[in-house]
Amino acid sequence: MFLAGAVASAEPYAWPLPAWMPPPPVPADNPMSAAKVDLGRHLFHDARLSRDGTVACASCHDQARAFTDGRPTAIGIDGITGQKNAPGLANAGYSPALTWANPHMTSLEFQALVPIFGENPDEMGSVGHEDEIFARLSDDTYYATAFLAAFPDRPAPDLFTITRALAAFQRGLISVDSPYDRYKYWGEADALSDAAKRGEALFFDHRFECYHCHQGILFTDNLQTARSSQPEVGFHNTGLYDPYPAALPGLIEITGRPEDAGRFRTPSLRNVAVTAPYMHDGSIPDLRGVLAHYAEAGRAPGHPMKDGMIAGFAATEAEIADIIAFLESLTDEGFLKNPATSDPWPEGHPAVANRSMP
């Protein structure tokens, strides 16, 4: 059995990537393997990681919504409502900053500890219940062999193996096969509607300034790849509030610098049409509302730290409809339905029997 596990662990991981897209960076202490990613998929959908077996990672990150939850803010154990909108996980491995406003949260391995053991707010409520959780997983017949296959030198559930398997699974959540990709990178002229093509031109027009923050292949100014010499990191104040609520001050909460008041990480726009509601607090319900927000230069246009690119614009209804058509063309339907990243547990299994979902 040990040898079989070692072979499975050594099986190379095939990135689901086209030739024009480099893979995300992978830490030296957590190399990718097919066995590890499959273990991470099972853990991601397993509510037994939470204190009472009701909340899994998938409870706030639903594949059909590009791994968001459709709520303004996330809901954790005991119905506790969080303060921030659950971010999407598509291409998470490329992001050098993994939360809305913490520049030090740079590792998927470390970030996995926050929902499981964090207490402000309680998400999975598992702090102090580690031994109980490890025992639950050890008793499962799948995990009895899966941990051995993924970690032949450390074949048991613990913080090291669980966080590394979850991180490997999330690094494999690659989404680069939208209609826009087929049009832009594969030369399929008919992959995009005329409205979406007009919307693309508007999106990249200086009048709207969308592309200054939502730039590059992932439509965000937060990016790192295996070829990057250094990460690109972007946080911006979008004029959402003045002053910002004490509970959601932005980057200033970490840095203490006045210029960071109200600054939050720029999210990727890939799959944006299925990740409503929007903004860090989920306060804008639809894409039309987002565009109206920027057209008005924000709800708090006079905030002293508001990004200078958010200056407002005038647009016709037809132009707004075209921009939305372009944004909708960034939806990767295959990613939303990919069986390789879907829930692997059978109905009624203890992993999902009491699991909450959006």
N, C-alpha and C positions, 0 to 999 in steps of 0.2 A: 504493500500500500504506500509506503514511504517513497519508493522509486516512482510509482505511478503519479503521486502528487508532485514530485520534483519535475517530472516530464511535463505535466500540465502547466506548472508554474512557468517553465521555460518556454512554453509555446509563444511565438512572437505575436504581438498585437498588430492587427491590420487596421490602420487609421482609416476611417470612412471619409477620405479626402480626395479631391481632384488634384491633379499635378500642380495646378497654379496656387494651391493653398498650402503653406507650410504647417506642420503640426504645432500645437502649443508646447511650451517648455515643460519638461518633466523632471522633477527633482531626482537627484542621484539615489536617494534612499527609498524611492518608491517607483521603480521602473514599471512600465505598463506590461500586463500580460492578459491573455484572454480569460484565464481563470480568475484573476483578481477583479477584472471588470464585471464578470458575471456574479461574483460574490458581492461586489458593491451594488449591483442592480437589485439583488435580493434584499440586502440590508436597507437600501433606499426605500423600498416599498414595505418594509417590515415595521409594524407599529409596536412590536415588542421592544424596540429601542426606547420607548417612552415608559414612564413610571407605571402607568396603568394599562398599557397596551392599546391606547386609542389613537395616538398620534405618530405617524411616520413622516419621513421627509416628504413623501408623496402627498401628505395631507395638505401641504402648502405649495407643492410644486407638481401640478397635474400635467401630464404629458400633452393632453389635447389642447391645453392653453399655453403651450411652449414652456411648461414647467413653471407657471404662475398659478394663482388660485382664484382669480376672478373677483376677489374681495377688495374693498378699499385698503384694509390692513389685515394682517394674518391673524388667525385664531389658533391658540395653542391648547394645551391641556386644561381641563376644567372650564373650557369656553373662554379662557382669558384672551382678551383682544390686545394685540400688539399696537405699536405706534406707527409702524412703517408698512408700506406695500411690499408684498413678497416679490422679490426680483426674479426675472426669468433666468433659467440656467443654460439656455442655448449658448454654446461656445464659452462657457464659464472658464475653461482652462486658459483662454486667451486674455482674461482680465487680470491686470496687476493689482486691482483693488476690488475686493469681493463684497463689500457692503456699501450702503448708501453714503456713509460719511465717516469711514475709518480708514485712513491711508495705510495703517499698519497691518490691516487684515489682508495679507498678500498670499497666504497659503491655503489651498483647499483642504489640506490635512488639518491645519489648525482651526480653520473656520468651521469644520464639521463638529467641533466640540461645543460651539456656541448654541445651536438649537437643541442639542441633546442635554447640555448641562447648564446653560445660561439661566439666570434667574431674574433678569430685568429686560423684558418680561419672561415669565415661564413659558417655554415653548413645548418641550417634551418632558420637562420636570424630572429629569433622571438623576440630578445631583444627589449623592448619598446612596444611590441604588445600583451602583456599578456591579457589585458582585451578583446581585439578583438578576440583572440583565444578562451578564455573561453566562450565568447558569442556564437561563432560558434558552439562549442561543446554542449552548453546548448540548442541550438535550434534543435538539432538532436533528433529524437524520440527514437533511441536506447539508447543514453546517458542519456536521461531523466529518464529512469528506471535503467540503468546499474550502474551509480554512486551511486544511492540509495542502490542497492543490495550489492555493494562492500563496501560501506562506509555509513552505515545507520546513523551514528552520524555526518556525514559531507558530505551530498549527493549532492555535486556540483563540477564541474571542477575547480580546482585551482592547484597551484604548489604541494601542499601536496598530493592530491589524484592522480594527473596525474603521478608524479614521482614514487609513491608507486605502482600504478597499472602496470606501465611499468617494474619496477623492479621485481614484482611478476611474470609477464609473462616470463621475461628473466631467472629467477631462474628455471622455469619449462622447459627450453630448454635442456633436458637431452638426451645425446647420448651415449649409452653403449650397442648397439645391432648390432655390426658389425660382419662380418664373423670371425674375430679374437676373439671376445668375445665368440661366440658360440663354437669356437675351444678351447679356453683357459679356459673358466669358466663353460661351459655346457658339455664339453667332447665330442663334435661332431667332431670326427677326420677328417671327410670328408669336413668340412666347409672351410678348407684352402687347397689351391693347394700345390703341392710339391714345386713349386718355392717360394711361400710365406713362407712355413716352412723353407726352406733354408735361405730365407731372414731374417726371425726372428732370426735364429742363428747368422747371420752376424751382424744384428742390435745390438745384445747384446754381441758382441765380442769386446775385448779390442783393436783390430786392428782398429776399426772404431770409437769407443768411443761415438756412438750416444746416448746411454742410460744414460750417465752421466747427461745430461741436459734434455733429453726427457725420463723421468723415470716414474715409477709407473703406476697406472691404467689409468691416463689421458695423459700419455706421455709428461709431463712437470714437471719442478721442482717448479711450482707455484700451491699450493693446500691448501684448507681448506675444511673440512667437518664438519657436526654437531658434530662429535666425536673428532675433533682435539683439542688438548690442546693449540696449537698455530699454526699460519699459516706458511707455507713454501713458501718463496719468492725467485725467481731467476732472475737475470739480467746478461747478458753476452755480451762481445765484441767479435763478430765473425770475426773480421778482414775484414770487408766489405769495409772500407775506411781508408785512412791515409793522412791527418787528416780528421775527420768527417766533413761534411758540417756544416757551422755555424747555418743553420736553423734546423739541425737534430743532435745535439751534443750528444744525449743520456741522460742517467741518470744524468750526470754532470750538466745539465741545472737546475735540481731541488736541487741537493745536494751541488753543487759547489766543490766536491772532485775530484782531478785530476784522481784518479783511476777509476772513473765512466765514463770517456770519452768513448763514443761509446757503452756503455752498454744499452741493450734493453731487455725487458721481453721475456722469453722463451715461445713461443706459444705451445699449445697442438698440437699433430700430429693426433688427431682424425679427420677423414674426410679430411685429408690433400690433398688427390688426387683431390678434387674438389674445393680447395681454392686458386688455382694459380691466379696471380703471387705471389712470395714469398719474404720474408724479410720485415723489417719494412717500406721500401720504394718501395716495389713491383718491385725491379730491377732484379729479377731472374724469368724467365718466366715459368720454368717447374721443375719437380723433378730431372730430369737428370742434369739440371744446378745447382741445389742446391748441389747435391752430388759432382759434379765437383768442386764447390766452396770449399767444405770441403776437398776434395782430395788434393787440392792445398794449404791447410792451409789458405784459404782466399785470397781475392784480395790484401790485405795489410798484408802479413804474418809477417812483422816486426813491426807492431804496438805495442808499449810498454805495452798497456793495454789489448791486445788480450788474451782471455781465453787460459790457458795452455793446455786444452784438445784438442784444435784445432791445431793439429800438422801435419796434412796431412796423406794420406795413398795411397797405390797402390792397385788397384782392377782390376779384369778382367771385360770385358763386361758382361759376364754371371753373375758375382757377383752383378754388378750394377743392372742388370735386376731383379735379385732375391730380392734385397732390395726394389726396386720399387714395385714389386709384394706384398711384405709384407706391405708396406705403403698403397697400394691400398686396402688391406684387412681390413684396419681400417675405411673404408667407411660404414656408417650406412644408408643404403638406406631407411629404414623406417623413419628415422629422416628427411631425405630430402623431404619426401612426406607426412609427418604426417598431416592429416587434422585438428588435434586439435591445430596446431600452424600455419596453413596456412592463407592466406588472407581471411577474413570473409566478405569483402564488395562486393556487387554485382557490375557488370560492369556498369559504368556510374554514380555511386553514387558520390555525392560531395566529399566524402573522398578520392576517387581515380581517379576522372575524369581527373584531370590535373597532376596526380602523375608521376614523372619520375622513371624509373626502369633501372637496369643494362641491 
